[in-house]
Amino acid sequence: MFQVELVCSDPRCDAELTLWVDELGEVDAIACECGHGLVTVRIEGFEPVLAAV
């Protein structure tokens, strides 16, 4: 799982978005509400941890 932080590519738009995705390809399908594309500014990877009960 990845946490991806995005910002709008239009300098006049201040949109910022944080997504949790299983595959980075999922980010390609996301666009800003203003119609411009989003630019990835940070990606962090996480591995799920299962605790024994």
N, C-alpha and C positions, 0 to 999 in steps of 0.2 A: 504494500500500500504506500502511496506517495501523498505528501502534502505539497501542493503547488500554489505559489503566490503569483498572481497576475496583475498587471496594470494595463489600462487602455493605451493603445498606440497613438491616439489623438491627444496632443498636448493640451487641448482645450477641455478635455474630459478628465475628471479626477477619480474615475472609477477604479476601485481596487477589489480584488476577489481572491478568496482562498478556497481551493477545492481539495477534496480527498478523493483520489482515484486509485483503482487497482492497476491500471496500465496507463502509461504516459500518453499513448495514442488517443485516449479519451479527451485530452485537453484540446486537440486540434478541432474538435467539433463545437467549441465554445466561442461565442462572439460577444462583444460588448453591446449593451442595450442601445448605445448611440449609433451602432452600425459598423464601427471600426473593429479591427482585430485586437486581440489581447497579446501582450508580451509577457513571457515568463521571466520573473525576477529571482525566484528561488524555488528549489526542489529539495525536499527532504524525504528520505526513504524510511519506512517503518516496517518492522516485522511483528506480526501479532504474537503475543505471548499467552500461552494457555496455562492457567494455574491448576494444579491438581487439588481437588477438594477432598 
